[in-house]
Amino acid sequence: MIALPEILAAAASRAGIALPDDLRNYEPTAFPHWHLLQIMQLGQPMSPGAHWQNAEVIAKVEKPMEVTLQELVEAGFTV
């Protein structure tokens, strides 16, 4: 389980997700992929290292503020 957004930053950056200067205080619509990654990963049980692949999946989402869990899972997101 990942509890801090700073831990997700490396995976997000490697996946090509734009990161705000302040990882905790930002406008979600300005950083929608980062926002989605945090919502889906922080505080969630997961297998070790799953956040690396999940960041790759989220980076490819065209409309991160509209995507459903089912669509994420179908794209390869690990819950």
N, CA, C and O of each residue as an XYZ file, in Angstrom:
316
protein
N       0.836     -1.165      0.000
C       0.000      0.000      0.000
C       0.893      1.244      0.000
O       1.872      1.322      0.742
N       0.542      2.192     -0.828
C       1.269      3.455     -0.895
C       0.436      4.520     -0.183
O      -0.750      4.692     -0.465
N       1.075      5.225      0.736
C       0.352      6.205      1.537
C       0.732      7.649      1.227
O       0.027      8.571      1.638
N       1.829      7.859      0.512
C       2.298      9.218      0.247
C       2.392      9.476     -1.255
O       2.919      8.637     -1.986
N       1.896     10.608     -1.728
C       1.972     10.889     -3.163
C       3.405     10.963     -3.679
O       3.651     10.680     -4.852
N       4.342     11.335     -2.831
C       5.746     11.417     -3.258
C       6.267     10.072     -3.746
O       7.149     10.025     -4.604
N       5.739      8.994     -3.218
C       6.173      7.656     -3.621
C       5.701      7.343     -5.046
O       6.348      6.574     -5.757
N       4.596      7.926     -5.459
C       4.073      7.705     -6.807
C       4.767      8.558     -7.864
O       4.669      8.263     -9.056
N       5.458      9.597     -7.448
C       6.021     10.567     -8.384
C       6.981      9.947     -9.392
O       6.926     10.291    -10.572
N       7.852      9.050     -8.965
C       8.819      8.444     -9.892
C       8.110      7.611    -10.960
O       8.469      7.676    -12.135
N       7.115      6.835    -10.560
C       6.369      6.018    -11.527
C       5.603      6.907    -12.493
O       5.556      6.634    -13.693
N       5.005      7.966    -11.972
C       4.251      8.891    -12.816
C       5.178      9.581    -13.818
O       4.860      9.673    -15.004
N       6.291     10.051    -13.348
C       7.250     10.738    -14.209
C       7.766      9.818    -15.306
O       7.845     10.216    -16.468
N       8.115      8.595    -14.941
C       8.605      7.629    -15.924
C       7.549      7.314    -16.983
O       7.879      7.051    -18.139
N       6.270      7.343    -16.577
C       5.178      7.053    -17.505
C       4.829      8.256    -18.378
O       4.047      8.137    -19.322
N       5.405      9.410    -18.062
C       5.120     10.603    -18.854
C       3.970     11.442    -18.323
O       3.442     12.295    -19.038
N       3.580     11.212    -17.088
C       2.500     11.975    -16.473
C       3.074     13.285    -15.937
O       4.076     13.292    -15.222
N       2.424     14.387    -16.291
C       2.857     15.705    -15.807
C       2.603     15.809    -14.309
O       1.538     15.439    -13.814
N       3.597     16.318    -13.605
C       3.496     16.460    -12.152
C       3.451     17.923    -11.749
O       4.169     18.746    -12.317
N       2.608     18.257    -10.766
C       2.600     19.630    -10.258
C       3.833     19.873     -9.384
O       4.462     18.922     -8.921
N       4.169     21.115     -9.164
C       5.287     21.438     -8.277
C       5.013     20.956     -6.859
O       5.909     20.449     -6.183
N       3.775     21.115     -6.413
C       3.357     20.664     -5.083
C       2.483     19.425     -5.291
O       1.344     19.540     -5.742
N       3.003     18.258     -4.969
C       2.308     16.995     -5.243
C       1.030     16.797     -4.437
O       0.208     15.943     -4.772
N       0.863     17.574     -3.388
C      -0.322     17.418     -2.535
C      -1.370     18.502     -2.741
O      -2.557     18.269     -2.513
N      -0.948     19.666     -3.163
C      -1.860     20.798     -3.354
C      -1.753     21.285     -4.790
O      -0.797     21.968     -5.159
N      -2.740     20.928     -5.588
C      -2.723     21.257     -7.006
C      -4.162     21.289     -7.503
O      -5.073     20.836     -6.811
N      -4.361     21.814     -8.678
C      -5.685     21.847     -9.299
C      -5.863     20.545    -10.102
O      -5.145     20.322    -11.077
N      -6.823     19.678     -9.693
C      -6.999     18.396    -10.381
C      -7.208     18.503    -11.891
O      -6.719     17.656    -12.639
N      -7.921     19.521    -12.346
C      -8.153     19.633    -13.792
C      -6.888     20.031    -14.550
O      -6.798     19.813    -15.758
N      -5.909     20.614    -13.851
C      -4.640     20.972    -14.490
C      -3.699     19.772    -14.593
O      -2.819     19.743    -15.453
N      -3.884     18.795    -13.727
C      -3.055     17.580    -13.699
C      -3.960     16.354    -13.573
O      -3.889     15.640    -12.573
N      -4.808     16.100    -14.570
C      -5.814     15.038    -14.444
C      -5.238     13.628    -14.333
O      -5.791     12.800    -13.609
N      -4.146     13.339    -15.031
C      -3.564     11.996    -14.944
C      -2.948     11.776    -13.561
O      -3.089     10.701    -12.977
N      -2.272     12.788    -13.045
C      -1.691     12.697    -11.707
C      -2.805     12.522    -10.671
O      -2.682     11.723     -9.743
N      -3.873     13.267    -10.840
C      -5.008     13.171     -9.921
C      -5.606     11.760     -9.946
O      -5.871     11.176     -8.895
N      -5.815     11.224    -11.131
C      -6.371      9.875    -11.264
C      -5.438      8.838    -10.644
O      -5.895      7.932     -9.947
N      -4.156      8.962    -10.889
C      -3.193      8.014    -10.307
C      -3.272      8.041     -8.780
O      -3.270      6.987     -8.144
N      -3.340      9.217     -8.195
C      -3.434      9.305     -6.740
C      -4.736      8.693     -6.220
O      -4.728      7.941     -5.246
N      -5.838      9.016     -6.865
C      -7.130      8.480     -6.428
C      -7.117      6.954     -6.456
O      -7.622      6.300     -5.544
N      -6.537      6.403     -7.509
C      -6.576      4.953     -7.693
C      -5.524      4.207     -6.877
O      -5.700      3.017     -6.613
N      -4.448      4.856     -6.473
C      -3.356      4.136     -5.824
C      -3.162      4.421     -4.344
O      -2.849      3.504     -3.584
N      -3.337      5.655     -3.915
C      -3.060      5.973     -2.514
C      -4.004      5.232     -1.576
O      -5.225      5.292     -1.720
N      -3.415      4.537     -0.621
C      -4.190      3.836      0.394
C      -4.844      2.546     -0.070
O      -5.632      1.955      0.669
N      -4.535      2.099     -1.275
C      -5.140      0.882     -1.806
C      -4.171     -0.294     -1.704
O      -2.988     -0.158     -2.018
N      -4.672     -1.445     -1.267
C      -3.791     -2.611     -1.268
C      -3.435     -2.983     -2.712
O      -4.279     -2.900     -3.604
N      -2.192     -3.390     -2.935
C      -1.760     -3.785     -4.277
C      -0.542     -4.687     -4.171
O       0.144     -4.720     -3.149
N      -0.296     -5.401     -5.224
C       0.895     -6.235     -5.247
C       2.121     -5.327     -5.389
O       2.021     -4.232     -5.941
N       3.270     -5.777     -4.894
C       4.479     -4.948     -4.962
C       4.797     -4.537     -6.397
O       4.818     -5.371     -7.302
N       5.038     -3.270     -6.590
C       5.420     -2.769     -7.901
C       4.283     -2.509     -8.867
O       4.526     -2.028     -9.973
N       3.050     -2.809     -8.490
C       1.923     -2.619     -9.407
C       1.748     -1.159     -9.806
O       1.235     -0.867    -10.887
N       2.169     -0.246     -8.943
C       1.989      1.176     -9.261
C       2.806      1.600    -10.480
O       2.448      2.577    -11.138
N       3.875      0.908    -10.794
C       4.674      1.247    -11.978
C       3.871      0.977    -13.249
O       3.792      1.832    -14.131
N       3.281     -0.208    -13.340
C       2.470     -0.543    -14.519
C       1.186      0.279    -14.539
O       0.753      0.726    -15.601
N       0.581      0.480    -13.387
C      -0.658      1.249    -13.331
C      -0.442      2.691    -13.795
O      -1.328      3.277    -14.418
N       0.710      3.260    -13.503
C       1.020      4.607    -13.980
C       1.085      4.620    -15.503
O       0.632      5.574    -16.136
N       1.644      3.570    -16.093
C       1.715      3.460    -17.555
C       0.308      3.396    -18.150
O       0.029      4.035    -19.165
N      -0.560      2.636    -17.525
C      -1.948      2.516    -18.006
C      -2.643      3.870    -17.931
O      -3.285      4.292    -18.893
N      -2.520      4.551    -16.800
C      -3.179      5.840    -16.616
C      -2.625      6.891    -17.576
O      -3.374      7.739    -18.061
N      -1.348      6.844    -17.848
C      -0.740      7.816    -18.763
C      -1.359      7.737    -20.157
O      -1.360      8.733    -20.881
N      -1.879      6.590    -20.542
C      -2.454      6.393    -21.870
C      -3.947      6.732    -21.949
O      -4.520      6.741    -23.039
N      -4.572      7.008    -20.813
C      -6.001      7.316    -20.792
C      -6.242      8.678    -21.444
O      -5.612      9.671    -21.082
N      -7.159      8.708    -22.409
C      -7.423      9.951    -23.132
C      -8.200     10.967    -22.298
O      -7.914     12.163    -22.355
N      -9.173     10.501    -21.529
C     -10.003     11.398    -20.723
C      -9.973     10.920    -19.270
O     -10.905     10.256    -18.816
N      -8.908     11.255    -18.541
C      -8.749     10.739    -17.179
C      -9.838     11.167    -16.194
O     -10.052     10.489    -15.190
N     -10.517     12.259    -16.457
C     -11.566     12.713    -15.540
C     -12.899     12.025    -15.828
O     -13.876     12.240    -15.111
N     -12.941     11.198    -16.877
C     -14.176     10.531    -17.259
C     -14.068      9.006    -17.287
O     -15.079      8.322    -17.446
N     -12.874      8.472    -17.136
C     -12.659      7.031    -17.252
C     -13.315      6.288    -16.086
O     -13.393      6.801    -14.969
N     -13.782      5.076    -16.367
C     -14.388      4.241    -15.320
C     -13.376      3.198    -14.845
O     -12.385      2.924    -15.522
N     -13.637      2.634    -13.695
C     -12.780      1.563    -13.172
C     -12.751      0.405    -14.155
O     -11.688     -0.163    -14.408
N     -13.881      0.051    -14.704
C     -13.943     -1.060    -15.658
C     -13.039     -0.795    -16.864
O     -12.332     -1.694    -17.320
N     -13.061      0.419    -17.372
C     -12.205      0.765    -18.513
C     -10.722      0.686    -18.128
O      -9.895      0.232    -18.919
N     -10.396      1.124    -16.925
C      -9.001      1.023    -16.466
C      -8.555     -0.431    -16.380
O      -7.466     -0.783    -16.834
N      -9.396     -1.266    -15.797
C      -9.064     -2.690    -15.653
C      -8.895     -3.328    -17.031
O      -7.967     -4.107    -17.250
N      -9.778     -3.002    -17.940
C      -9.687     -3.555    -19.309
C      -8.400     -3.094    -20.005
O      -7.885     -3.788    -20.882
N      -7.893     -1.945    -19.621
C      -6.646     -1.421    -20.208
C      -5.402     -1.995    -19.538
O      -4.285     -1.733    -19.985
N      -5.578     -2.774    -18.473
C      -4.442     -3.416    -17.818
C      -4.155     -2.939    -16.418
O      -3.170     -3.366    -15.815
N      -4.994     -2.058    -15.876
C      -4.800     -1.559    -14.504
C      -5.029     -2.705    -13.525
O      -6.010     -3.441    -13.628
N      -4.113     -2.843    -12.577
C      -4.207     -3.894    -11.563
C      -4.837     -3.328    -10.301
O      -4.351     -2.350     -9.733
N      -5.914     -3.950     -9.874
C      -6.577     -3.529     -8.628
C      -6.198     -4.432     -7.498
O      -6.656     -4.237     -6.372
